[in-house]
Amino acid sequence: MPHSCIPIACLAGAVKRYGRLIALDGADLQLQRGELLALLGPNGAGKTTAIGLLLGLVRADAGSARLFGRDPQRIEARRRIGVMLQNAELPPTLRVGELLRLTASYYPDPRPLQESAALAGIADLLKRPYAKLSGGQQRRVQFALALCGRPELLFLDEPTVGMDIEARQQLWATVRQLVAEGCAVLLTTHYLEEAEALADRVGVMSRGRVIHEGSVAELRARVALKRVRCLGAVPLEVVQGWPEVSEAHRENGRLHIATAAAEAVVRRLLDADPQLRELEVQRAGLAEAFVELTRDAAEAADTDQREAA
């Protein structure tokens, strides 16, 4: 296999149990250099456990986890990553600049302190005690700590929770810059627009397995529903009675329709109202695709359990 195709992070058939709870049930995942993989899934889907395996924080009961081709617990692998977890315990009395210098000292070739601060948008916080910062400011400091060692692989676990819109946009811009420079990023997020804005690939997890993996466009294509919007005089109750329409409502005078047969619905609308205007047809967004995929997976798992019983 060419060197460029060797994944820098990999789960292969990973299984992890906590007593009777199966957190991972044969999960497979690969991440290449210079790509951003967004890992999505409901709470309890196994995302945090998958990251824990790749970070060497926990061991798989079966299958394997590899980081740069090595055991994730090896220091040679760990020095090449940056990590921003949901829950970070940092010394509250240290100032932000002191935290950055301390963290940078663990790496062989760290970024200059001012560069890390600028990338994370915290240049104005360096002299402030960490404990005195707001939640959003603390998240930005944690982001600076994650990237200060020039990581080849960055783990971002719900990175923008608590951030305002401006801080979130700045983090997105920095992440795009890092990926363009060849850094790989594994992102978990509950903000679907974040995955849509940043991800090269999306992995959807449900019940300890990766049930779908592909581009945002491929994930959207898995969902048949389309959104039709228009202004016109067709009565809502008439549209709701059409067999092709899954759901319809009016909002600010505009008709909103969900359908798996957009072309047929548009023809019906134009036949019923030749004066129809501002007609829009949109494919499903990532939110609809995500909900539908995880629901289908849960229903399939429940069916399997009933048949096994």
RASULNOR-V231852 format. One record per pair of residues at least 12 apart in sequence whose ideal C-beta (glycine too) atoms are under 10 Angstrom apart, sorted by the first residue. I is the first residue (numbers start at 0). J is the second residue. If there is no record, write none. Layout:
BEGIN
i=I j=J
i=I j=J
END
This chain:
BEGIN
i=2 j=32
i=3 j=31
i=3 j=32
i=3 j=33
i=4 j=29
i=4 j=31
i=4 j=32
i=5 j=29
i=5 j=31
i=5 j=32
i=5 j=65
i=5 j=67
i=5 j=68
i=6 j=28
i=6 j=29
i=6 j=30
i=6 j=31
i=6 j=32
i=6 j=65
i=6 j=66
i=6 j=67
i=6 j=68
i=6 j=183
i=7 j=29
i=7 j=30
i=7 j=31
i=7 j=32
i=7 j=33
i=7 j=34
i=7 j=65
i=7 j=66
i=7 j=67
i=7 j=68
i=7 j=76
i=7 j=79
i=7 j=80
i=7 j=151
i=7 j=152
i=7 j=183
i=7 j=185
i=8 j=28
i=8 j=29
i=8 j=30
i=8 j=31
i=8 j=36
i=8 j=49
i=8 j=50
i=8 j=52
i=8 j=53
i=8 j=54
i=8 j=64
i=8 j=65
i=8 j=66
i=8 j=67
i=8 j=68
i=8 j=71
i=8 j=76
i=8 j=80
i=8 j=152
i=8 j=154
i=8 j=183
i=8 j=185
i=9 j=27
i=9 j=28
i=9 j=29
i=9 j=30
i=9 j=31
i=9 j=53
i=9 j=63
i=9 j=64
i=9 j=65
i=9 j=66
i=9 j=67
i=9 j=68
i=10 j=23
i=10 j=25
i=10 j=26
i=10 j=27
i=10 j=28
i=10 j=29
i=10 j=30
i=10 j=49
i=10 j=50
i=10 j=52
i=10 j=53
i=10 j=59
i=10 j=62
i=10 j=63
i=10 j=64
i=10 j=65
i=10 j=209
i=11 j=25
i=11 j=26
i=11 j=27
i=11 j=28
i=11 j=29
i=11 j=59
i=11 j=62
i=11 j=63
i=11 j=64
i=11 j=65
i=12 j=24
i=12 j=25
i=12 j=26
i=12 j=27
i=12 j=59
i=12 j=61
i=12 j=62
i=12 j=63
i=13 j=25
i=13 j=26
i=13 j=27
i=13 j=28
i=13 j=45
i=13 j=48
i=13 j=49
i=13 j=52
i=13 j=53
i=13 j=59
i=13 j=60
i=13 j=61
i=13 j=62
i=13 j=63
i=13 j=64
i=13 j=207
i=13 j=208
i=13 j=209
i=14 j=26
i=14 j=52
i=14 j=59
i=14 j=60
i=14 j=61
i=14 j=62
i=14 j=207
i=15 j=45
i=15 j=48
i=15 j=49
i=15 j=51
i=15 j=52
i=15 j=57
i=15 j=58
i=15 j=59
i=15 j=60
i=15 j=61
i=15 j=62
i=15 j=64
i=15 j=207
i=16 j=48
i=16 j=59
i=16 j=60
i=16 j=61
i=16 j=207
i=17 j=48
i=17 j=57
i=17 j=60
i=20 j=43
i=20 j=48
i=20 j=207
i=21 j=45
i=21 j=48
i=21 j=60
i=21 j=206
i=21 j=207
i=21 j=208
i=22 j=43
i=22 j=44
i=22 j=45
i=22 j=46
i=22 j=47
i=22 j=48
i=22 j=49
i=22 j=51
i=22 j=52
i=22 j=57
i=22 j=60
i=22 j=206
i=22 j=207
i=23 j=44
i=23 j=45
i=23 j=46
i=23 j=48
i=23 j=49
i=23 j=51
i=23 j=52
i=23 j=57
i=23 j=59
i=23 j=60
i=23 j=61
i=23 j=62
i=23 j=64
i=23 j=204
i=23 j=206
i=23 j=207
i=23 j=208
i=23 j=209
i=24 j=45
i=24 j=61
i=24 j=62
i=24 j=205
i=24 j=206
i=24 j=207
i=24 j=208
i=24 j=300
i=25 j=61
i=25 j=62
i=25 j=207
i=25 j=208
i=25 j=209
i=26 j=44
i=26 j=45
i=26 j=46
i=26 j=48
i=26 j=49
i=26 j=52
i=26 j=59
i=26 j=62
i=26 j=64
i=26 j=202
i=26 j=204
i=26 j=207
i=26 j=208
i=26 j=209
i=27 j=62
i=27 j=202
i=27 j=208
i=27 j=209
i=27 j=212
i=28 j=49
i=28 j=50
i=28 j=52
i=28 j=53
i=28 j=64
i=28 j=185
i=28 j=202
i=28 j=204
i=28 j=209
i=28 j=212
i=29 j=65
i=29 j=200
i=29 j=202
i=29 j=209
i=29 j=212
i=30 j=53
i=30 j=66
i=30 j=152
i=30 j=154
i=30 j=183
i=30 j=184
i=30 j=185
i=30 j=199
i=30 j=200
i=30 j=202
i=31 j=183
i=31 j=199
i=31 j=200
i=32 j=151
i=32 j=152
i=32 j=178
i=32 j=181
i=32 j=182
i=32 j=183
i=33 j=151
i=33 j=177
i=33 j=178
i=33 j=179
i=33 j=180
i=33 j=181
i=33 j=182
i=33 j=183
i=33 j=184
i=33 j=199
i=34 j=178
i=34 j=181
i=34 j=182
i=34 j=183
i=34 j=184
i=34 j=185
i=34 j=198
i=34 j=199
i=34 j=200
i=35 j=153
i=35 j=155
i=35 j=174
i=35 j=175
i=35 j=177
i=35 j=178
i=35 j=182
i=35 j=183
i=35 j=184
i=35 j=185
i=35 j=186
i=35 j=194
i=35 j=197
i=35 j=198
i=35 j=199
i=35 j=200
i=35 j=201
i=36 j=183
i=36 j=184
i=36 j=185
i=36 j=186
i=36 j=187
i=36 j=194
i=36 j=197
i=36 j=198
i=36 j=199
i=36 j=200
i=36 j=201
i=36 j=202
i=36 j=212
i=37 j=155
i=37 j=184
i=37 j=185
i=37 j=186
i=37 j=187
i=37 j=188
i=37 j=190
i=37 j=191
i=37 j=193
i=37 j=194
i=37 j=195
i=37 j=196
i=37 j=197
i=37 j=198
i=37 j=199
i=37 j=200
i=37 j=201
i=37 j=202
i=37 j=203
i=37 j=215
i=37 j=218
i=37 j=285
i=38 j=50
i=38 j=156
i=38 j=185
i=38 j=186
i=38 j=187
i=38 j=188
i=38 j=194
i=38 j=198
i=38 j=200
i=38 j=201
i=38 j=202
i=38 j=203
i=38 j=204
i=38 j=209
i=38 j=212
i=39 j=186
i=39 j=187
i=39 j=188
i=39 j=189
i=39 j=190
i=39 j=191
i=39 j=193
i=39 j=194
i=39 j=198
i=39 j=201
i=39 j=202
i=39 j=203
i=39 j=204
i=39 j=205
i=39 j=211
i=39 j=218
i=39 j=285
i=39 j=288
i=39 j=289
i=39 j=292
i=39 j=293
i=40 j=187
i=40 j=189
i=40 j=202
i=40 j=203
i=40 j=204
i=40 j=205
i=40 j=206
i=40 j=207
i=40 j=208
i=40 j=209
i=40 j=210
i=40 j=289
i=40 j=292
i=40 j=293
i=40 j=296
i=41 j=189
i=41 j=203
i=41 j=204
i=41 j=205
i=41 j=206
i=41 j=289
i=41 j=290
i=41 j=293
i=41 j=294
i=41 j=297
i=42 j=189
i=43 j=204
i=43 j=205
i=43 j=206
i=43 j=207
i=44 j=187
i=44 j=203
i=44 j=204
i=44 j=205
i=44 j=206
i=44 j=207
i=44 j=208
i=44 j=209
i=44 j=210
i=44 j=293
i=44 j=296
i=45 j=204
i=45 j=205
i=45 j=206
i=45 j=207
i=45 j=208
i=45 j=209
i=46 j=156
i=46 j=157
i=46 j=185
i=46 j=187
i=46 j=188
i=46 j=202
i=46 j=204
i=47 j=84
i=47 j=85
i=47 j=156
i=47 j=157
i=47 j=187
i=48 j=204
i=48 j=207
i=49 j=64
i=49 j=185
i=49 j=187
i=49 j=202
i=49 j=204
i=49 j=207
i=49 j=209
i=50 j=82
i=50 j=84
i=50 j=85
i=50 j=154
i=50 j=155
i=50 j=156
i=50 j=185
i=50 j=187
i=51 j=64
i=51 j=71
i=51 j=84
i=52 j=64
i=52 j=65
i=52 j=66
i=52 j=71
i=53 j=65
i=53 j=66
i=53 j=71
i=53 j=76
i=53 j=80
i=53 j=82
i=53 j=152
i=53 j=154
i=53 j=185
i=54 j=66
i=54 j=71
i=54 j=72
i=54 j=76
i=54 j=77
i=54 j=80
i=54 j=82
i=54 j=84
i=54 j=154
i=54 j=156
i=55 j=69
i=55 j=70
i=55 j=71
i=55 j=72
i=55 j=73
i=55 j=74
i=55 j=76
i=55 j=77
i=55 j=80
i=56 j=71
i=56 j=72
i=56 j=82
i=56 j=84
i=57 j=71
i=58 j=70
i=58 j=71
i=58 j=72
i=59 j=71
i=66 j=79
i=66 j=80
i=66 j=152
i=67 j=79
i=67 j=80
i=67 j=151
i=67 j=152
i=76 j=152
i=77 j=105
i=77 j=148
i=78 j=105
i=78 j=106
i=78 j=107
i=78 j=108
i=78 j=148
i=78 j=150
i=78 j=151
i=79 j=106
i=79 j=107
i=79 j=148
i=79 j=149
i=79 j=150
i=79 j=151
i=79 j=152
i=80 j=145
i=80 j=148
i=80 j=150
i=80 j=151
i=80 j=152
i=80 j=153
i=80 j=154
i=80 j=183
i=80 j=185
i=81 j=102
i=81 j=106
i=81 j=142
i=81 j=143
i=81 j=144
i=81 j=145
i=81 j=146
i=81 j=147
i=81 j=148
i=81 j=149
i=81 j=150
i=81 j=151
i=81 j=152
i=81 j=153
i=81 j=154
i=81 j=155
i=81 j=177
i=81 j=182
i=81 j=184
i=82 j=141
i=82 j=144
i=82 j=145
i=82 j=148
i=82 j=150
i=82 j=152
i=82 j=153
i=82 j=154
i=82 j=155
i=82 j=156
i=82 j=185
i=83 j=138
i=83 j=141
i=83 j=142
i=83 j=143
i=83 j=144
i=83 j=145
i=83 j=146
i=83 j=153
i=83 j=154
i=83 j=155
i=83 j=156
i=83 j=157
i=83 j=158
i=83 j=170
i=83 j=186
i=84 j=141
i=84 j=145
i=84 j=154
i=84 j=155
i=84 j=156
i=84 j=157
i=84 j=158
i=84 j=187
i=85 j=138
i=85 j=141
i=85 j=156
i=85 j=157
i=85 j=158
i=85 j=160
i=85 j=187
i=86 j=156
i=86 j=157
i=87 j=129
i=87 j=137
i=87 j=138
i=87 j=140
i=87 j=141
i=87 j=144
i=87 j=145
i=87 j=156
i=89 j=101
i=89 j=102
i=89 j=129
i=89 j=130
i=89 j=137
i=89 j=140
i=89 j=141
i=89 j=144
i=90 j=128
i=90 j=129
i=90 j=130
i=91 j=128
i=91 j=129
i=91 j=130
i=91 j=131
i=91 j=132
i=91 j=137
i=92 j=128
i=92 j=129
i=92 j=130
i=93 j=128
i=93 j=129
i=93 j=130
i=94 j=124
i=94 j=125
i=94 j=126
i=94 j=127
i=94 j=128
i=94 j=129
i=94 j=131
i=95 j=112
i=95 j=116
i=95 j=119
i=95 j=121
i=95 j=122
i=95 j=123
i=95 j=124
i=95 j=125
i=95 j=126
i=95 j=127
i=95 j=128
i=95 j=129
i=95 j=131
i=95 j=132
i=95 j=136
i=95 j=137
i=95 j=139
i=95 j=140
i=95 j=143
i=95 j=144
i=96 j=112
i=96 j=113
i=96 j=116
i=96 j=121
i=96 j=122
i=96 j=124
i=96 j=125
i=96 j=126
i=96 j=127
i=97 j=125
i=97 j=126
i=97 j=128
i=97 j=129
i=98 j=125
i=98 j=128
i=98 j=129
i=98 j=140
i=98 j=141
i=98 j=143
i=98 j=144
i=98 j=147
i=99 j=112
i=99 j=113
i=99 j=115
i=99 j=116
i=99 j=119
i=99 j=121
i=99 j=125
i=99 j=140
i=99 j=143
i=99 j=144
i=99 j=147
i=100 j=112
i=100 j=115
i=100 j=125
i=100 j=147
i=101 j=144
i=101 j=147
i=102 j=115
i=102 j=143
i=102 j=144
i=102 j=145
i=102 j=147
i=102 j=148
i=103 j=115
i=103 j=143
i=103 j=144
i=103 j=147
i=103 j=148
i=103 j=149
i=104 j=147
i=104 j=148
i=105 j=147
i=105 j=148
i=106 j=147
i=106 j=148
i=106 j=149
i=106 j=150
i=107 j=148
i=107 j=149
i=108 j=148
i=108 j=149
i=109 j=146
i=109 j=147
i=109 j=148
i=109 j=149
i=110 j=143
i=110 j=146
i=110 j=147
i=110 j=148
i=110 j=149
i=110 j=150
i=111 j=147
i=112 j=125
i=112 j=143
i=112 j=147
i=113 j=125
i=114 j=143
i=114 j=146
i=114 j=147
i=114 j=149
i=115 j=142
i=115 j=143
i=115 j=144
i=115 j=145
i=115 j=146
i=115 j=147
i=115 j=148
i=115 j=149
i=116 j=139
i=116 j=140
i=116 j=143
i=116 j=147
i=117 j=143
i=117 j=173
i=118 j=142
i=118 j=143
i=118 j=146
i=118 j=147
i=118 j=169
i=118 j=170
i=118 j=172
i=118 j=173
i=118 j=174
i=118 j=176
i=118 j=177
i=119 j=138
i=119 j=139
i=119 j=140
i=119 j=141
i=119 j=142
i=119 j=143
i=119 j=144
i=119 j=145
i=119 j=146
i=119 j=147
i=119 j=166
i=119 j=169
i=119 j=170
i=119 j=173
i=120 j=136
i=120 j=139
i=120 j=140
i=120 j=142
i=120 j=143
i=120 j=162
i=120 j=165
i=120 j=166
i=120 j=168
i=120 j=169
i=120 j=170
i=120 j=172
i=120 j=173
i=121 j=136
i=121 j=137
i=121 j=139
i=121 j=140
i=121 j=141
i=121 j=142
i=121 j=143
i=121 j=144
i=121 j=166
i=122 j=143
i=123 j=136
i=124 j=136
i=124 j=137
i=124 j=139
i=124 j=140
i=124 j=143
i=125 j=140
i=125 j=143
i=127 j=140
i=129 j=141
i=133 j=161
i=133 j=162
i=133 j=163
i=134 j=160
i=134 j=161
i=134 j=162
i=135 j=159
i=135 j=160
i=135 j=161
i=135 j=162
i=135 j=163
i=135 j=165
i=135 j=166
i=135 j=167
i=136 j=161
i=136 j=162
i=136 j=163
i=136 j=166
i=137 j=161
i=138 j=157
i=138 j=158
i=138 j=159
i=138 j=160
i=138 j=161
i=138 j=162
i=138 j=166
i=138 j=167
i=138 j=170
i=139 j=158
i=139 j=159
i=139 j=161
i=139 j=162
i=139 j=166
i=139 j=169
i=139 j=170
i=141 j=155
i=141 j=158
i=142 j=155
i=142 j=158
i=142 j=159
i=142 j=162
i=142 j=166
i=142 j=169
i=142 j=170
i=142 j=173
i=142 j=174
i=143 j=173
i=145 j=158
i=146 j=173
i=146 j=174
i=146 j=177
i=146 j=182
i=149 j=177
i=149 j=180
i=149 j=182
i=150 j=177
i=150 j=182
i=150 j=183
i=150 j=184
i=151 j=181
i=151 j=182
i=151 j=183
i=152 j=182
i=152 j=183
i=152 j=184
i=152 j=185
i=153 j=174
i=153 j=177
i=153 j=178
i=153 j=182
i=153 j=183
i=153 j=184
i=153 j=185
i=153 j=186
i=154 j=183
i=154 j=184
i=154 j=185
i=154 j=186
i=154 j=187
i=155 j=170
i=155 j=174
i=155 j=184
i=155 j=185
i=155 j=186
i=155 j=187
i=155 j=188
i=155 j=193
i=155 j=197
i=156 j=185
i=156 j=186
i=156 j=187
i=156 j=188
i=157 j=186
i=157 j=187
i=157 j=188
i=157 j=189
i=157 j=190
i=157 j=193
i=158 j=170
i=158 j=171
i=158 j=174
i=158 j=184
i=158 j=186
i=158 j=187
i=158 j=188
i=158 j=190
i=158 j=193
i=159 j=171
i=159 j=174
i=159 j=186
i=159 j=188
i=159 j=189
i=159 j=190
i=159 j=193
i=160 j=188
i=160 j=189
i=160 j=190
i=167 j=190
i=167 j=192
i=167 j=193
i=167 j=196
i=168 j=196
i=170 j=193
i=170 j=197
i=171 j=193
i=171 j=196
i=171 j=197
i=174 j=186
i=174 j=193
i=174 j=196
i=174 j=197
i=175 j=196
i=175 j=197
i=178 j=197
i=178 j=199
i=183 j=199
i=184 j=197
i=184 j=198
i=184 j=199
i=185 j=202
i=186 j=198
i=186 j=201
i=187 j=202
i=187 j=204
i=191 j=215
i=191 j=284
i=191 j=285
i=191 j=286
i=191 j=287
i=191 j=288
i=191 j=289
i=191 j=290
i=192 j=284
i=192 j=285
i=192 j=286
i=193 j=285
i=194 j=215
i=194 j=218
i=194 j=285
i=194 j=286
i=194 j=289
i=195 j=215
i=195 j=218
i=195 j=219
i=195 j=284
i=195 j=285
i=195 j=286
i=196 j=215
i=196 j=285
i=197 j=215
i=198 j=214
i=198 j=215
i=198 j=218
i=198 j=285
i=199 j=214
i=199 j=215
i=200 j=212
i=200 j=213
i=200 j=214
i=200 j=215
i=200 j=217
i=200 j=218
i=201 j=213
i=201 j=214
i=201 j=215
i=201 j=216
i=201 j=217
i=201 j=218
i=201 j=219
i=201 j=285
i=201 j=288
i=201 j=289
i=202 j=218
i=203 j=218
i=203 j=221
i=203 j=285
i=203 j=288
i=203 j=289
i=203 j=292
i=203 j=293
i=203 j=296
i=204 j=293
i=204 j=296
i=205 j=289
i=205 j=292
i=205 j=293
i=205 j=294
i=205 j=295
i=205 j=296
i=205 j=297
i=205 j=299
i=205 j=300
i=206 j=293
i=206 j=296
i=206 j=297
i=206 j=299
i=206 j=300
i=208 j=296
i=208 j=300
i=210 j=292
i=210 j=293
i=210 j=295
i=210 j=296
i=210 j=297
i=210 j=299
i=210 j=300
i=211 j=288
i=211 j=289
i=211 j=292
i=211 j=293
i=211 j=295
i=211 j=296
i=215 j=284
i=215 j=285
i=215 j=288
i=216 j=282
i=216 j=285
i=217 j=288
i=218 j=283
i=218 j=284
i=218 j=285
i=218 j=287
i=218 j=288
i=218 j=289
i=218 j=291
i=218 j=292
i=219 j=281
i=219 j=282
i=219 j=283
i=219 j=284
i=219 j=285
i=219 j=286
i=219 j=287
i=219 j=288
i=219 j=289
i=220 j=282
i=220 j=283
i=220 j=288
i=221 j=283
i=221 j=287
i=221 j=288
i=221 j=289
i=221 j=291
i=221 j=292
i=221 j=295
i=222 j=259
i=222 j=282
i=222 j=283
i=222 j=284
i=222 j=285
i=222 j=286
i=222 j=287
i=222 j=288
i=222 j=289
i=222 j=290
i=222 j=291
i=222 j=292
i=223 j=245
i=223 j=258
i=223 j=259
i=223 j=260
i=223 j=261
i=223 j=282
i=223 j=283
i=223 j=287
i=223 j=291
i=224 j=245
i=224 j=246
i=224 j=257
i=224 j=258
i=224 j=259
i=224 j=261
i=224 j=281
i=224 j=282
i=224 j=283
i=224 j=284
i=224 j=287
i=224 j=288
i=224 j=291
i=225 j=245
i=225 j=256
i=225 j=257
i=225 j=258
i=225 j=259
i=225 j=260
i=225 j=261
i=225 j=262
i=225 j=264
i=225 j=265
i=225 j=280
i=225 j=281
i=225 j=282
i=225 j=283
i=225 j=287
i=226 j=246
i=226 j=255
i=226 j=256
i=226 j=257
i=226 j=258
i=226 j=261
i=226 j=279
i=226 j=280
i=226 j=281
i=226 j=282
i=226 j=283
i=226 j=284
i=226 j=287
i=227 j=244
i=227 j=247
i=227 j=254
i=227 j=255
i=227 j=256
i=227 j=257
i=227 j=258
i=227 j=261
i=227 j=262
i=227 j=264
i=227 j=265
i=227 j=268
i=227 j=278
i=227 j=279
i=227 j=280
i=227 j=281
i=228 j=250
i=228 j=253
i=228 j=254
i=228 j=255
i=228 j=256
i=228 j=277
i=228 j=278
i=228 j=279
i=228 j=280
i=228 j=281
i=229 j=253
i=229 j=254
i=229 j=255
i=229 j=256
i=229 j=264
i=229 j=265
i=229 j=268
i=229 j=269
i=229 j=272
i=229 j=275
i=229 j=276
i=229 j=277
i=229 j=278
i=229 j=279
i=229 j=280
i=230 j=251
i=230 j=252
i=230 j=253
i=230 j=254
i=230 j=272
i=230 j=274
i=230 j=275
i=230 j=276
i=230 j=277
i=230 j=278
i=231 j=252
i=231 j=253
i=231 j=254
i=231 j=268
i=231 j=269
i=231 j=271
i=231 j=272
i=231 j=273
i=231 j=274
i=231 j=275
i=231 j=276
i=231 j=277
i=231 j=278
i=232 j=254
i=232 j=271
i=232 j=272
i=232 j=274
i=232 j=275
i=233 j=247
i=233 j=254
i=233 j=267
i=233 j=268
i=233 j=269
i=233 j=270
i=233 j=271
i=233 j=272
i=233 j=275
i=234 j=249
i=234 j=254
i=234 j=271
i=234 j=272
i=235 j=247
i=235 j=248
i=235 j=249
i=235 j=254
i=235 j=255
i=235 j=256
i=237 j=267
i=237 j=271
i=238 j=254
i=238 j=255
i=238 j=256
i=238 j=258
i=238 j=264
i=238 j=267
i=238 j=268
i=238 j=271
i=239 j=256
i=241 j=256
i=241 j=258
i=241 j=260
i=241 j=263
i=241 j=264
i=241 j=267
i=241 j=268
i=241 j=271
i=242 j=258
i=242 j=260
i=242 j=263
i=243 j=256
i=243 j=258
i=243 j=259
i=243 j=260
i=243 j=261
i=243 j=262
i=243 j=263
i=243 j=264
i=243 j=266
i=243 j=267
i=244 j=256
i=244 j=257
i=244 j=258
i=244 j=259
i=244 j=260
i=244 j=263
i=244 j=264
i=244 j=267
i=245 j=257
i=245 j=258
i=245 j=259
i=245 j=260
i=246 j=258
i=247 j=264
i=253 j=277
i=253 j=279
i=254 j=268
i=254 j=272
i=254 j=275
i=254 j=277
i=254 j=278
i=255 j=279
i=256 j=268
i=256 j=280
i=257 j=283
i=257 j=287
i=258 j=280
i=261 j=280
i=261 j=281
i=261 j=282
i=262 j=280
i=264 j=280
i=265 j=278
i=265 j=280
END
